[in-house]
């Protein structure tokens, strides 16, 4: 079935050509097929093809979602990288058998600092990525690992000491961070340390999901691009979220469930904005159940529609004939997307009654005017 925009009045020959063929069979349209039926609507309405919902379509959509999720995981999967030193990091440097170097740390810094922003005792890497150490001078250490800094310091101190034994460790990780936002119990900044941070670890450090979180809608912002992650689908399809390692500067956001609602309207007992479950999944049957099911007195079960799309894309319309028991199985398996519209049309008697209700005031007014004129 195709819906096309309304057209201006045409000539009699055009109208004759556009008229329906009376000899056409009444049951020409069947499940999974489309006809050339044309409905004239407003000129602003684009041509929209109506797709019949069946189990084959549900299976095809599910396979496409799984393939898309797999490609997204492959795109974001990275090999864990060792921690590299950056500006703000604090290093603990020990030159064995030379306790005089301990005085270079200074007594003003204390391990039990009263201010959270104060660095731990040690040597702080400045904003230029440089480290200043006695006798070694200024070394550029940003982007290096601790063992590389250790080798450079040993080489620099060899000019003044015989076979110096140097140990370099991280005292405080402050250079690299990941930002966690949205429906998590403790959103905020998560510091990156020498243990590679996976997607699960970042969520765990933020206290886990809140009750209002949609676990199927995580947004990962990396390198100026947003990537949607469906954690529920990944686990169900055997894809481990532990394969996804976050990078310094990444932002992870958990979207709220009420941002991904769907609208149920028409001949239902309770028109509603249906909310997905915690897993983020909501099917056509779920949405109808939240709306109190269809109205048995006014609904036409053969005319259930799902309208999908936005102004910046091509809209889609799906049709389901709910009179068959198999249709309920399709409704139970057909996943809705955020902001879908579920519409249940009224039966013929209801439409006639509404038209009659609109006409009655005009009829009554005409009859009253005629009686007054007499």
C-alpha positions in Angstrom: 0.0 0.0 0.0 1.3 3.5 -0.9 0.2 6.8 0.5 0.9 9.7 -1.9 0.4 13.5 -1.5 -2.8 15.1 -2.7 -2.9 16.6 -6.2 -4.8 19.5 -7.7 -7.9 18.8 -9.7 -7.2 17.0 -12.9 -9.0 16.7 -16.2 -11.8 14.2 -16.8 -9.5 11.8 -18.7 -7.0 11.9 -15.9 -9.7 11.1 -13.3 -10.9 8.3 -15.4 -7.4 6.8 -15.6 -6.9 7.2 -11.9 -10.2 5.5 -10.9 -10.1 2.0 -9.4 -10.7 -0.9 -11.6 -14.1 -2.5 -10.5 -13.0 -5.8 -11.8 -10.0 -6.0 -9.5 -10.3 -8.8 -6.9 -11.1 -7.7 -3.4 -8.4 -9.9 -1.7 -5.5 -8.8 -3.9 -3.4 -7.7 -0.9 -1.9 -10.3 1.3 0.7 -10.4 4.0 4.2 -9.3 2.9 2.9 -7.8 -0.4 2.1 -4.3 -1.4 -0.5 -3.0 -3.9 -0.8 0.1 -6.0 -3.5 1.6 -4.0 -3.2 5.3 -3.7 -4.7 7.5 -1.0 -5.0 11.2 -1.5 -3.9 13.1 1.6 -2.5 16.6 2.1 0.1 18.0 -0.3 2.6 18.1 2.6 2.5 14.4 3.1 5.3 12.4 1.3 4.8 9.1 -0.4 5.1 6.5 2.4 5.0 2.7 1.7 3.2 0.6 4.3 5.1 -2.6 5.3 3.2 -5.6 6.6 4.6 -6.9 9.9 5.4 -10.6 9.9 7.8 -13.0 11.5 10.2 -12.9 8.6 10.5 -9.1 8.8 11.1 -9.4 12.6 13.9 -11.9 12.1 15.5 -9.7 9.3 15.5 -6.6 11.5 17.0 -8.6 14.4 19.8 -9.9 12.3 20.5 -6.4 11.0 20.7 -5.0 14.5 23.1 -7.7 15.6 25.3 -7.1 12.5 25.4 -3.3 13.2 26.3 -3.9 16.9 29.1 -6.3 15.9 30.5 -3.7 13.5 30.3 -1.0 16.2 32.1 -3.2 18.7 34.8 -4.0 16.1 35.2 -0.3 15.4 35.6 0.7 19.0 37.6 -2.4 20.2 41.2 -1.4 20.9 44.3 -3.1 22.2 45.0 -1.9 25.8 47.8 0.6 25.8 50.3 1.1 28.7 49.9 4.2 30.8 52.0 7.1 29.7 52.9 10.0 31.9 51.2 13.4 31.4 51.0 16.9 32.8 50.0 16.8 36.5 51.1 13.3 37.3 53.2 12.8 40.4 56.2 10.5 40.3 58.0 8.9 43.2 61.7 8.8 42.5 64.2 6.9 44.7 68.0 7.0 44.2 69.2 4.2 46.4 72.1 4.8 48.9 71.6 8.6 48.3 69.1 9.8 51.0 69.9 13.4 50.3 67.6 13.3 47.2 64.6 13.0 49.6 65.1 16.6 50.6 64.2 17.6 47.0 60.6 16.6 47.6 60.2 19.3 50.3 58.4 19.2 53.6 55.4 21.3 52.6 53.7 18.4 50.7 52.2 15.7 52.9 50.7 12.4 52.0 47.7 13.3 54.2 46.9 16.6 52.5 43.8 18.4 53.8 42.9 19.7 50.3 41.8 17.1 47.7 43.4 19.0 44.8 46.9 19.0 46.4 49.4 16.5 44.8 50.9 13.6 46.7 54.4 13.8 47.9 56.7 13.4 44.9 57.9 15.1 41.8 55.1 16.8 39.8 55.2 16.8 36.0 54.5 20.5 35.0 52.1 21.6 32.3 54.7 21.5 29.7 55.3 17.8 30.4 58.7 18.4 32.0 60.2 16.9 35.1 63.0 18.6 37.1 65.3 16.4 39.2 68.5 17.3 41.0 71.7 16.8 38.9 69.6 15.5 36.0 68.1 18.9 35.2 64.9 19.2 33.2 63.7 16.2 31.3 60.7 16.0 29.0 58.7 13.0 30.2 55.2 13.5 28.8 54.2 10.5 26.7 56.8 8.2 28.3 56.3 5.2 30.5 57.8 5.0 34.0 60.5 2.5 32.9 61.5 4.9 30.1 61.8 7.8 32.6 63.8 5.5 34.8 66.4 4.8 32.1 66.7 8.5 31.2 67.3 9.5 34.8 69.8 6.7 35.3 71.7 7.9 32.2 71.7 11.5 33.4 72.9 10.7 36.9 75.7 8.5 35.6 77.7 11.7 34.9 77.8 12.4 38.7 77.4 9.1 40.4 78.9 5.6 39.9 76.2 3.1 38.7 73.2 4.9 40.3 70.3 2.7 41.2 67.1 4.6 40.3 63.5 3.5 40.8 60.6 5.5 39.3 57.0 4.8 40.3 53.7 6.6 40.0 52.6 8.3 43.1 49.4 9.8 41.8 47.5 9.5 38.5 46.2 12.9 37.6 46.9 13.5 33.9 44.3 11.3 32.2 40.6 11.2 32.9 37.3 9.7 31.6 34.1 11.6 32.0 31.0 9.5 33.0 27.6 11.2 32.9 23.9 10.4 32.8 21.8 7.8 34.7 24.6 6.4 36.9 24.7 6.4 40.7 27.9 8.4 41.0 28.5 10.3 37.7 31.7 12.4 37.4 35.3 12.1 36.6 37.1 8.8 36.6 40.9 8.8 36.8 42.8 6.5 34.4 45.6 4.5 36.0 48.0 1.8 34.8 45.2 -0.8 34.6 43.4 -0.5 31.3 39.8 0.7 31.9 37.1 -1.3 30.1 33.5 -0.2 29.6 32.3 -2.4 32.6 35.0 -1.0 34.9 34.0 2.6 34.1 30.4 1.8 34.9 31.3 0.0 38.1 33.5 2.9 39.3 30.5 5.3 38.7 28.4 3.1 41.1 26.6 1.2 38.4 23.4 2.0 36.6 20.6 3.9 38.3 17.1 2.5 38.2 16.1 5.1 35.5 19.0 4.1 33.1 18.4 2.6 29.7 21.0 -0.1 29.5 20.5 -0.4 25.8 21.4 3.2 25.1 24.9 4.2 26.1 26.6 7.0 24.2 30.4 7.0 23.9 31.9 10.3 22.6 35.4 9.7 21.2 37.4 12.0 18.9 34.5 14.3 18.2 32.2 11.4 17.2 29.3 9.8 19.1 28.8 6.1 19.1 25.7 4.4 20.4 26.2 1.1 22.4 23.5 -1.4 23.3 24.9 -3.2 26.3 21.9 -5.5 26.7 22.1 -6.7 23.1 25.9 -7.1 23.3 25.6 -9.4 26.3 22.6 -11.3 24.8 24.5 -11.9 21.5 27.7 -13.1 23.3 29.8 -9.9 22.8 31.7 -9.1 25.9 31.7 -5.4 26.8 35.1 -6.1 28.4 36.5 -6.0 24.9 35.8 -2.2 24.8 38.6 -0.3 26.4 38.1 3.4 27.1 40.7 6.0 26.2 41.7 9.1 28.1 39.3 12.0 27.2 36.4 9.6 26.4 32.9 10.6 27.6 30.4 7.9 28.5 26.7 8.8 29.0 23.9 6.6 30.1 20.6 7.8 28.7 17.4 7.8 30.8 14.6 5.4 29.9 12.0 8.2 29.7 14.1 9.8 26.9 13.4 6.7 24.7 9.6 6.5 25.2 7.1 5.6 22.5 3.6 7.1 22.0 0.5 4.9 22.0 -2.6 6.6 20.7 -5.9 5.9 18.9 -8.4 3.4 20.1 -6.7 2.2 23.2 -8.0 2.2 26.7 -5.4 4.6 28.0 -3.3 6.6 25.5 0.1 6.8 27.0 3.8 7.5 26.6 5.2 4.0 27.1 8.6 3.6 28.9 11.0 0.8 28.0 12.1 -1.7 30.5 15.5 -1.4 32.3 17.1 -3.5 29.6 15.9 -0.8 27.1 13.7 -3.1 25.2 10.1 -2.4 24.4 8.0 -4.4 22.0 4.7 -3.6 20.3 3.0 -5.9 22.7 4.6 -4.1 25.7 3.5 -0.7 24.5 -0.1 -1.9 24.0 -0.1 -3.6 27.4 1.0 -0.3 29.1 -1.8 1.4 27.3 -4.4 -1.0 28.7 -4.7 -2.9 25.4 -7.0 -2.0 22.6 -10.5 -0.8 23.2 -12.8 -3.8 22.4 -15.7 -1.5 21.6 -14.2 1.0 19.3 -10.9 -0.4 17.9 -10.4 -2.1 14.6 -7.9 -4.8 15.4 -7.1 -5.2 11.8 -5.7 -1.6 11.6 -2.7 -1.3 13.9 0.1 0.9 12.7 3.6 1.8 13.9 4.9 5.1 12.5 8.7 5.5 12.6 11.0 8.3 11.4 11.7 12.0 11.7 11.8 15.1 9.6 15.4 14.5 8.6 14.8 11.0 7.4 12.4 8.8 5.4 9.4 7.9 7.5 8.3 4.2 7.7 4.9 2.8 8.5 4.3 -0.7 9.6 0.9 -2.4 9.5 -0.3 -5.3 11.7 -3.6 -7.2 11.4 -4.2 -8.0 15.0 -7.2 -10.3 14.4 -4.9 -13.3 14.0 -3.4 -15.1 17.0 -0.1 -15.2 15.0 -0.2 -11.4 15.0 0.2 -11.3 18.8 3.4 -13.4 18.4 4.7 -10.8 15.9 3.7 -8.0 18.3 5.6 -9.7 21.1 8.8 -9.9 19.0 8.7 -6.6 17.1 11.0 -4.2 18.9 10.0 -0.5 18.9 12.5 2.3 18.6 12.6 5.5 20.6 9.8 8.0 19.6 7.9 5.5 17.6 4.1 6.1 17.3 1.7 3.2 17.8 -1.7 4.0 16.4 -4.8 1.8 16.6 -7.6 2.9 14.2 -11.3 2.9 15.0 -13.8 0.6 13.4 -16.3 1.7 10.7 -19.2 2.2 13.2 -17.1 4.5 15.3 -16.0 6.6 12.3 -19.6 6.8 11.2 -20.8 7.8 14.6 -18.1 10.6 14.8 -19.1 12.0 11.4 -22.7 11.9 12.4 -21.8 13.7 15.7 -20.1 16.5 13.7 -23.1 16.8 11.3 -25.9 16.7 13.9 -25.4 20.3 15.1 -25.6 21.6 11.6 -28.7 19.5 10.9 -30.4 20.6 14.1 -29.6 24.3 13.3 -31.0 23.9 9.8 -34.2 22.3 11.1 -34.6 25.0 13.7 -34.1 27.8 11.1 -36.8 26.1 8.9 -39.3 25.9 11.7 -38.7 29.6 12.6 -39.2 30.5 8.9 -42.5 28.8 8.8 
